[in-house]
Amino acid sequence: MDEMDDWDFIDALNKAYREADRASLPDREERRVAFTSAFGGYLRRLRLAKGQNLREFCRRNAYDPGNWSKVERDLLPAPSDFVALRHLADALGLADSSPQRATLFDLAALQQGRIPADLLEDEQLKSRLLAFFRLLRGEKPTREILQQILKKLEEA
């Protein structure tokens, strides 16, 4: 398996999502499953990058190998408990401020159909989520909103 960095992985997810969208899947649930099943694969890549096979990783971190295999294959959901996710990130050696840790937490939230908690803590961002959701659904933004976006991009 070729090694992927987080950006390559996100690009692959976006491509898969676009292909699923183009395939006109019959309902939103199937598209959600196609997109959110990424948690287990990402988790597996992180474990392998650490150089540990499944049994060794589970033994060192007191996980059940049978259940863990199911998590990595997205047959069981990502942990929903913050403490369990933090323990998992620590077991994988992910630093608190690393993009890999953030991606792990984000993918867990997406798999559970939640918005990542740190995003909801940002009042300014939270106020813009409604417009973002409309954009994702294919609703066209107003000219005023497009101008605001362009202005923000120019400032960045």
Secondary structure, DSSP 8 states (H G I E B T S, - for coil): -----HHHHHHHHHHHHHHHHHTT-SSHHHHHHHHHTHHHHHHHHHHHHTT--HHHHHHHHT--HHHHHHHHTTSS----SHHHHHHHHHHTT--TT-HHHHHHHHHHHHHTT---HHHHT-HHHHHHHHHHHHHHTT----HHHHHHHHHHHHH-
